[in-house]
Amino acid sequence: MSDSSKSSAVRAIDRINLRLSPAMFEAIDDARSSRPGNVSRNTWIAEAIEEKLVRDVQFGRQDPDWKRHA
């Protein structure tokens, strides 16, 4: 499929592939198990992404010229 035929629109809910090390999965599962109730990996990861986005906006990091390792 050529780049021109790919849609750049994101659906209301879309799937992605995410590669994480076994150690990262273990850390996520440890964090999930410390919470009350049953929190799925997907929910935990989505919450972590949302928290990161809020922090980046709060500290002005949404600027494309901002460099994390500057």
C-alpha positions in Angstrom: 0.0 0.0 0.0 1.5 3.4 -1.0 1.7 6.3 1.5 -0.7 8.3 -0.6 -3.4 5.6 -0.2 -3.1 5.4 3.6 -5.6 7.4 5.7 -4.0 9.8 8.2 -7.3 10.0 10.2 -7.5 8.3 13.5 -10.8 6.6 14.3 -12.6 7.3 17.6 -10.8 4.3 19.1 -8.0 2.7 17.2 -5.5 -0.1 17.8 -1.7 0.2 17.7 1.1 -2.3 18.2 3.3 -1.5 21.2 6.5 -3.3 21.8 7.6 -3.5 25.4 10.3 -5.6 27.2 9.3 -8.3 29.6 10.7 -6.2 32.4 8.3 -3.3 31.4 5.3 -5.7 31.4 6.3 -6.9 34.8 6.6 -3.4 36.1 3.2 -2.5 34.7 1.6 -5.6 36.1 3.1 -4.9 39.5 1.7 -1.3 39.4 -1.7 -2.7 38.3 -1.8 -5.2 41.1 -1.3 -2.5 43.7 -4.5 -0.8 42.7 -7.9 -1.8 44.1 -10.1 -3.7 41.6 -9.0 -5.2 38.3 -7.3 -2.7 36.0 -6.4 -4.0 32.5 -3.0 -3.4 31.0 -4.7 -1.4 28.3 -6.5 0.8 30.8 -3.3 1.3 32.8 -1.2 2.2 29.7 -3.9 4.6 28.4 -4.0 6.3 31.8 -0.2 6.6 31.8 -0.2 8.2 28.4 -2.9 10.6 29.4 -0.9 11.6 32.5 2.2 12.1 30.4 0.3 14.3 27.9 -1.1 16.4 30.7 2.4 16.9 32.2 3.9 17.8 28.9 1.2 20.4 28.2 1.5 21.8 31.8 5.2 22.3 31.4 5.0 23.7 27.8 6.5 20.6 26.3 3.8 20.4 23.5 6.1 22.8 21.5 7.6 20.7 18.7 11.0 22.5 19.2 11.1 21.3 22.9 13.8 18.7 23.3 13.7 16.2 26.2 17.4 15.7 26.2 18.5 19.3 25.5 
